[in-house]
Amino acid sequence: MSDETDKALRMFLAQAGSRKGDLSHFVEEAVQRRLFDMTVERIKNRNAEFPQDELLDLIEEAVIDTRASRS
């Protein structure tokens, strides 16, 4: 991380009354969110060629099957 970003984040957390471990928690949450966003984008790109109705039907079918297997 650049020094500028590091300083800006530390100043932000300090102004918010941060405690020990807040920086690590912030960074971990940001990384998790970014990984999730990248995964969603990859899946959207992969499925772009399929009709949305077809995908929604497949998702609904999978949900129904999963719920049925739990009961």
Secondary structure, 3 states (H helix, E strand, C coil): CCHHHHHHHHHHHHHCCCCCCHHHHHHHHHHHHHHHHHHHHHHHHHHCCCCHHHHHHHHHHHHHHHHHHHC
